[in-house]
């Protein structure tokens, strides 16, 4: 079963609309993300943690999908994930797939690969891509209102990967890991970090550059273009 935390307000998007509810071709990013994770038949239900499960703006989404269930989310991503896991395990889930609400361009092949790995590996699995660009560590000197960032050192990118979602784990194990680490722990940035905190080493499954998460306005522009191209191909073919 899948869990999608969608209770955040996406403050870095500089938008009045939460990023998961931004629209492309009359569909929200959340709807695209739901469609993406349900392309694999092993995803039997999707539990979506939102700020208000009874909100009017969710009515249209509820009508479109038979597999989805809205639950009350928390003040942090981890709290929302826990709410989704609770709902999923109450329905008999042994494993959960956690996916970002604003990561709508997930390729079906990557979804299949991470589910295969997450179900077979007791430590779980995540999608990730190797870091490609040169990395620099910044030091900031006070100069003016915002300070001046300058290169302090270069960082060796060998062995560094950029984490994505979906991330697939044993449901009970992930639940215990998040609770043990603390849902408000600032180091808990994704589900894998909670598993690592407890000594596990989840498998890295090659993801896709296209599987971009919308965080900043320019991310939305890229995702919008990819979605429009995909929609056009489906309509023409």
N, C-alpha and C positions, 0 to 999 in steps of 0.2 A: 504494500500500500504506500501511497505517497503523502508527504506533508509539504505544504507550501506556506511558509510564514509570510503574511501579507498585511500585517498590522502597522507597519512603519509609515512615517510621513514623508520620507525621502527629502529631507531638508537640503541636501547638497544639490538637488535638481533646480533649485531656485524657481519652483513652480507652485502655484496654489493647489494643483492637483497632485495627489500622491503618485509617484512614478508608475506603480503597478496599474493605475487606472488611466494613464495616458493612452490615447487611441491612435491606431493606424488602420486606415480603411474600415472605420466604424467598429473596430474591435479593440478591446483593451489589451495591454501587454499581459495582464493576468490571464485573459482568455487564451491568448496564444501559448502561454506557458502551460496552462491546463491541457490544451490540445497536444502540446509537445510530449508531455510525460505519459499521456494516455495512449500514445501510439503503440506502446508495448502492451500486449494483452495481459501480462503478469501484473500490471498496475490495476488492481480491481476497484480500488476506491481512492479518492483524493480528499484529504482533510486540509482545509484552508483556514488558517488562523487570521482573523480580521479584528479590527477594533470593535465593530458592532455587527454581529451575525444577522441581525434583523433589519439592517439598513435598507432603505428603499432602492439604493443604487445597485444592490446585489440581486434584485428580483430578476432582471433580465438574464443575468449570468446563470442563476439557478435553473431557469427554464431550458437552457441550452444543453446542459450536461446531466446525465443520469447518475454519474459516478461520484459527484462532488458533495461534500458536506462542509458547511461553514461552522467554525468553532470560535469561541472567544479567545483572542490573542492576549499577549502580555505587553509589558513596557519595554521588553528587549526581544531581540530575535530569538535568543535561547528560550525565553519563557513561552514565546509563541510556538516554537518547535516542540517544547514539552507538552503544550496543550494539544497539539496535533498528534503526538505520539500516544498520549493518554487515550484520545478518541480512537486511534487506530488499533491499539492493543485491546481496547474494549470490544472491538469487532473481530478479534482473533488474529491480528497481524503478528507475524514472527519477525519480519524485517520491514524496515521503512526506507523509503527513498525520499530524501529532502532536496527540494529544488527551489531556487530563488524565483519569486513572483515576477521580477523584472529581468528575467533571462529567457526571452521568448524564442530565440533562434536555435534551440537545441537540436542538433542533427539526430535523426532516428538511429543511425549506426552507432553514435556515441552513447545514446541512451541504452541500447541493447548491450553494448560492451561493458558499461559500468554495472548494469544489473547482473549480468553473467558473473562478473568478478565479485560483486558485493554478496551475492548469494553463496558463492563457493568458498570465499575466503572468510574465516572466522573473525578476522580483524577489520573486515569491511573494505570498501574501496571508494575512491573519489575520481572524478574527472579533473584533469589538470593539463597544462601545457608548459613545455620547457621555456624558461625565460630566454628571450632572443636578443634583447637590447643590452647595451652596456649599462651597468648600474653604478651610480655615484652616491656616496654618502654625503649628506649636506650638513653644513654648519652655518648658523645664522648669526650675523653680526648686527647689533642695533644700529640702524642708520635710517632715519626717517620713521614714518609711522609703522611700516610693516617689516622693517629690517631687510637685510640683504643676504640672500642665500648664496653660498659659495661652496665649491667642491672641497670636501675635506679629504676624501680618499675614494679610490675605485673599489668596487666590490666584485669578487670573483663570482661569476654567474654559473660556474660549473656545478651541476647537481641541484640547481635551483629551479623550482617549478612554481607556476602560478595556479593556485587552486581555483576550481570552478565547482559548479553543481551540475547534475545531481551528485549526492553522496549517499551511499547505500550501506546500512549497518543492521546488525541484529537489533531489534527494537528495544528489548529490555536492557541490553548492554549499553546502547546509546543513552537511554533514559537515565541509567545509573551514573554514566560518565558525566552528563551535564549536571546532574544534581550534586555529584561529588565535587566537581570543579566550581560550581556556583553559577547560576544563570546570569548573574550580574557581573561576573568576573570580566574585566576589560580585555583579558587575554583570550577569552572565548570568542573568537572571530568567525568560526564555522564549526560544524559538527566534528570534523576531523581533529580540531584542536582539543576538544573535550576528550576524545578517544586517546590522543597522544598524552594528555595530562594523566591518564590512567595507565600509561605504559604500553598502549597498543601502537602498531605501525601499519596504518591502513595502506592498501595498495594504490599505486598511482596508475590510472588508466588514461592514455592519451585522449585529450579532448579536442576542441576545435576553436580556432580564432573567432569563428562566427558565433560561438556560444558566449557572446558578450553580455555582461550585466550592465544595465542602465543605472549609472550613478550620477553622471554629470550631463549637462545639456548636449554636449557633442556626442556622447554615447547614444543618446536617443536618435540623433540624426543618422548614425550608422545603422542602428537596428531598424529604424523606419525604412531605410532604403533596401535593406536585405529582405524585410517582410514584404515590401511592395513588389520586389522582383519575384519572390517566391509565389505570391498571390497571382501575379500575371502569368507565370509559367503554368500554374494549376488551372487557371481559367482557359488558357489557350491549348492546353494539352489534355 
